[in-house]
Amino acid sequence: MNTFLTNSYDLSKLSFTKPKKHGDFFICKVIYDDPEKKEMNVQFPKMVISSDPNYKSTELEFISYSGYNKEIYNFLSKIDTFIVDYISSNCEEWFGKKIPSESINQMYNKFIKAPKTSENKCTINFSFGLKKGEMVSSVVNKKNEDIPFTELKKGLTVECISKMKYIIFSKDSAFVNWEISTAKLYKKTQKVPKYGFVEDPDDIFVVPPESDEEIDVHSFF
């Protein structure tokens, strides 16, 4: 049985292809060099949907910082460091120019931007897989029954297994695309008194997350 927990991955087996131009972006594919695992599919903990979901960009927010949540948090921080070092070592070959590592550190949108505080909620940006306009990612309920994507609403809780798929470069930024393979939705059952009514929940290419850091005058291309 495959396990997608963080302790099953070795970052020394992680690498990236040379960026190829796609429209206004350059994109690297993520490679995980292991005979048993050709992709880095990671199981994330239960997280809350913190933005109005859409196929290209759905933001999930950590709701705990203990147990497996802490393990994921630390794992993502290690990936951040690994990617910055990897880009620094390869940017001259990739883009034909040397870029100071300090500038790359600023241009790369980290998963973990700063220590957790009540004012600094940690969120991760995910996309859903589409092929010829049809969604290939699955969404299930707690009974593992398929449900429509439209069941996902801001404020609800999901648990997902997601593939680290690309590093995407704009002219002056870089970020990782996590593509959800399976999302499990957890809905709280709301008991309704006799004759009572429950109000319906509010209706609720990958967009890079915004960065609060100041960017030096450097660009990848």
N, C-alpha and C positions, 0 to 999 in steps of 0.2 A: 504494500500500500504506500503510495506516495505521501510524503509529508511536506507541507509548505511552510512549516515554522522556520523562524529565522536561523535557528541553530543547525539547520540542514544545509546552509549555504556557506561557501568559502569565497570571500571577496577576491582572493588571488586568482580565481578562475573567471572573474568578470572582465570583459573587455568590450570594445566598441569598434564598429566599422568606421572607415574614413567617411566623413560627412558627404552626402550628395545633395545637390540643390533640388528643392521642391518649392516652386513658386518663390515667395519672398523669404523662405527659410532654408537652412541646411539641416539635414537630419542624419544622425548616427543610429544604426541598429544596435541593440544590446545583445551581446553574445555571452552565454554562460557555458563554459567548456567543461562539461561533465558527461560521461557516457550514459548516466542514468537520467540526467536532467539537462535538456538542451535550452531551457528557458528559465528565467527567474520568476516563478510564480510564488507570491508571498501571501500567506494568510494574515490579514489584518484583524485587529480586535473589533469589538462592537464600537461603532462610531456614529455620531449624529449627522444627518444631512443638514449642512449649514447654509446651503444656497439652493435656489430653485433648480432642480435637476434638469439637465438636458444631456443628449448623447455625447456631445463634444467636451463638456466641462461641468463636472459635478464635484462640489467641495464637501469633504467629510472632515469632521472635527473630533479630536480625541475627547473622551468623556471621563477618562481615568488616567492616572499616571503611576499605577502600581501593577504588579504582576506582569502579564504578557504585554500590556500596554507599555510599560517601562522598557521591556525588552525590544519591542518594535521601535520605540522612540530612540533608543540607543543605536539600534541597527541602522536606522535612517541617517542618524548623525554620522556614523562610520561611512555610509555610502556617500554622503555629502563630501567628506574629506577625500575619499577615494577618487571621486569624479573630478574635483578641483585639481588634484595632483595629476590625474590622467590627462586632462585637457592641457594643463601647463606643460606636460612632457611632449605632447603631440601637436600643439597649436601651430608651430612653424611648418610642420609637414602638411597639416590639414589646411591652413589658411595662408601659408606663405609669409608669415610674419611672427616675430617674437612678441608675446604679450606678457607683461609682468604678472607674476602669480598673484600679487595683491589686487590687480585689476580683474583678473579672472575670478578671484574670490568674491569680488563685488558684483560682477556681471552674472554670475551663476546664482539662480534662485534656489536657495537651500530649502530642504524640507524643514529643518530645525533652525530657525533664524535666531532664537535667543532662548534663555531659560524660561520655563513656563511661569507665568504670573497670571493673576486674575484678569489683567488687562491685555495679556498677550496669549490668546488662544491659538493652539497649534492646529493648523488645518492642512490637508493634503488634497491636491487636485487630481481627479480621476476622469477618464473618458470611458465610454462604452464602445465595444467593437462593432463596427458596421462593415458589411460586405455587400456591394451592389444595392445599397440602400436598406438592406435588411439587417437587424441587430443580431449579432452572433453571440454576444454576451447573454447569460441567462439571469433571470430574476426569479427567486423562489421565496415561498413563505416558510414558516417554522416547521411545516410538515414536508418540506422539500418539494412542494408542488409548484409547478410553473405559474407565475402570475405576470400580468402585463407591466411594462415599464412605467405606465401611468400611475401604478400604485405607489411609486416612490414620491414622497412629498417632503418638503423642507420641514425639519423638526423631528422626523421619524428616525429610528435607529436601524442601522444595517451592519452586517458583518460580511466582508468580501474577501475573495481570493483574487489577486490582481497581478498582472504580468508587467514587469519593468520592461517597456518596449522600445522607447527611443530616448535619445537626447536631442532636443530641438534647439537650434541656434537661430536667433534673429540677429540683426546687425550688432546690437549691443547687449544681448542677454542670452542666457541658456537655461533650459529647465528640462526636467525629466517627465516623460509621459508614462503614467501608470494606466494600463487598460484593464478594466474589470472583466474577469472571466465569469465569475458567479457572484451575485449579490444576494444575501439572505436578509429578508425584511422582517423586523420584529415590531409587531403592532401591539399596543396595550389594549386589552379588552375593556371597554367602557360599559359598566353596568348601568342600565337605564331603569328608573322607577316606572311602575305601571302608568301608562298614558304620557310618559315623559318623552321628550324629543332630544336628540343629539344633533348639534350643528355639524355640518360637513366641515372637514379641514379646509383651510384656505387653499384655493387653487394655487395651486402652486404653479475641419481642420482644428484643432485644439488651441484654446486661448491661454497664453502664458499668465501665471499669477503675477500680481503687481508686487513690486519690491519697494520697501521703505528706505533702502540704503541709497546713499548718493553714489552715482556712477562716475568713475574717472573718465577722461576723454580718451577712450579706447574703443575699438570695435573689432569683431571677429573677421569681418570682410567688408 
